[in-house]
Amino acid sequence: MSETISLLLTFIAGLLLGGFFFGGLWWTVQKGLASPRPALWFLVSYIVRIAVATTGFYALSGGHWSRLAACLLGFVIARLFITRFEDKIKIKPVTLSQEAGHAAESR
């Protein structure tokens, strides 16, 4: 396989890793705010997202710095895409009254 195709595939895999990581973060925030145990959501999500991203970077790089850079570039572009277009996704916002009700339940 030529180096260019290898870098392109690694870049696309980086996009997918970034989509998983930052999409998972967005999903975790939505679920965590409505959960009676938000710390558990955030902790487990963090561990899973970091483990998948780190393993993905390690496996995709194959010891080549150019593949690692291509994967990282895809990861960062996925972050920019998700943060730029997350406002276009239909999100049910959490209001302060919901948060206050959640705080009152924990007492």
C-alpha positions in Angstrom: 0.0 0.0 0.0 1.4 3.4 -0.9 2.2 5.9 1.9 -0.4 8.4 0.6 -3.2 5.9 0.8 -2.0 4.8 4.3 -2.0 8.4 5.5 -5.5 9.0 4.0 -6.9 6.0 5.7 -5.3 6.9 9.0 -6.7 10.5 8.7 -10.2 9.0 8.2 -9.7 6.7 11.1 -8.7 9.8 13.2 -12.0 11.5 12.1 -13.9 8.5 13.4 -11.9 8.4 16.6 -12.6 12.1 17.1 -16.3 11.6 16.3 -16.5 8.8 18.9 -14.6 10.8 21.5 -16.4 14.2 21.2 -19.8 12.7 20.3 -19.5 10.5 23.4 -18.6 13.5 25.4 -21.7 15.3 24.1 -23.9 12.3 24.8 -22.4 11.9 28.3 -23.2 15.5 29.2 -26.8 15.1 28.0 -27.3 11.8 30.0 -25.2 12.9 33.0 -27.2 16.1 33.6 -30.5 14.1 33.8 -29.0 11.2 35.9 -29.3 10.8 39.6 -25.5 9.8 39.5 -23.8 12.1 37.1 -20.3 11.5 38.5 -20.6 7.8 37.5 -21.6 8.7 34.0 -18.7 11.2 33.6 -16.1 8.8 35.1 -17.0 5.8 33.1 -17.4 7.8 29.9 -14.0 9.4 30.4 -12.3 6.1 31.0 -13.9 4.4 28.0 -13.3 7.4 25.6 -9.7 7.8 26.7 -9.0 4.1 26.4 -10.5 3.9 22.9 -8.8 7.0 21.7 -5.4 6.0 23.1 -5.6 2.5 21.8 -6.7 3.8 18.4 -3.9 6.2 18.1 -1.4 3.6 19.1 -2.7 0.9 16.8 -3.1 3.3 13.8 0.3 4.9 14.1 2.2 1.7 13.8 5.3 3.4 15.1 5.3 6.0 12.3 5.1 9.7 13.3 3.5 10.6 10.0 0.5 8.3 10.6 0.2 9.6 14.1 0.1 13.1 12.8 -2.5 12.2 10.2 -4.6 10.5 12.9 -4.3 13.5 15.2 -5.2 15.9 12.4 -8.4 13.9 11.7 -9.2 13.8 15.5 -8.9 17.6 15.8 -10.9 18.3 12.6 -13.7 16.0 14.0 -13.6 18.1 17.2 -14.0 21.3 15.2 -16.8 19.8 13.1 -18.7 18.6 16.2 -18.3 21.8 18.2 -19.2 24.0 15.2 -22.3 22.0 14.2 -23.6 20.8 17.6 -25.9 23.8 17.7 -27.6 22.6 14.6 -28.5 19.3 16.3 -31.8 19.3 18.1 -30.9 19.4 21.7 -33.4 19.4 24.5 -31.8 22.0 26.9 -31.7 21.5 30.6 -33.3 24.4 32.4 -32.3 25.8 35.7 -35.5 24.6 37.2 -34.7 21.0 36.3 -31.2 21.4 37.8 -32.7 22.9 41.0 -35.2 20.1 41.2 -32.3 17.6 40.8 -30.4 19.3 43.6 -33.5 19.3 45.9 -33.9 15.5 45.3 -30.4 14.8 46.5 -30.9 16.4 49.9 
